[in-house]
Amino acid sequence: MENKKIATMEDIISFVLRAGVLVSIIIICAGLFLHIVLKLAAGSLIIKVGLYILFLTPFARLIVSLFMFLIEKDLLYFAITLAIIVIIVVSNLLVSVKI
């Protein structure tokens, strides 16, 4: 039973990571096509969107893990994952605020 839960959790996390990478590749390729072939300035913006999706994919994995630990009632790993998410969000907010 426990092995089945772990396999399911790993399958969901694996899907999130693969989907994030695949979506970002498709968007980056579309942006490259628009920028190089059609010479549209919007192509570089689309490339940046694809890169942001790629950068946010590991963060999405953390969010999925957070909910999976909550569903499994594994409060220790829920708290650790929540602390990591809070650290990432707060550090990004502090960096973006001009002092």
N, C-alpha and C positions, 0 to 999 in steps of 0.2 A: 504493500500500500504506500509506504513512504517513498520507495523508489519510483512509483508511478507519479506521485506528486512532484518529485524532483524533475523527472523527465518532462512532465507537462510544463513546469515553470521554465525549464531550459528551452523547450520548444517555443514558448511564447516569446521569451527574450530573444531567441535566435531569429524568429520571424520579424520582430521589431527592428533588429539590427540590419537584417537583409533588406527589409522593405525600405528603410531609411537610406541605405546606400544605393539601392536600385532607383528610387525616386530621384535622389540627387544626381545620379549619373544621367538619367533621362533629361532632367531639367538643364544640366550643364551642357549636354550634347545639343539640345534645342537652342540654347543660348549661343553656343559656338557656331551653329549653322546660321542663325540670324546675324551674328556679328561678322563672320568670315565670308559666307556665301552671299547673303543679301545685303551686307554692309549697313545694317541697321544699328543705331546707337543703343537701342533697347536690349540688344543681345548681351552687352556687358552687364546690364542690370539683372537679366535673367540668370547669367552665370553666377553672379553674387548670391542670388536667391538659392541656387543649387548648392553653393558652398555653405551657406548658412544652414541649410537642411542637413548637410553632411556633418557640420560641427555640432548640431543639436541632436544628432542621432544617439550618441552615448548618454546624453542627458535624458532622452526619452526612455532609454533602457533603465535609468535610475528610477524614473517615475513608475514604470511598469513594475519594477522590483518592489518598490514601496507598497503598491497595492497588492502584489502577490504575497508579501510578508504579512500584510494586514489580514488578508483573506485566510492565510494559514495560521493566524494568531501567533506568529513568531515575533513577539514584541521586542526582543533584543535586536534582531536584524532590522526590524522596522525602525527602531530608534536610531540605529547607526546610519541607515540609509537616509532617514529624514535629516539627520545632522549633516551629512554630506551635501544633500540638496540645499539646505539652508546656507551652508558655507559657500557653495558655488554662487547662489543667488545674491547673497549679501556682498560677496567680494566683487561680483560684477556690478552691482549697484554702486558700491564705493568707488570703483574705478571710473564709472561713468559720471559721477558727480564731481563737478569742478570745485576745488577748495581754494 
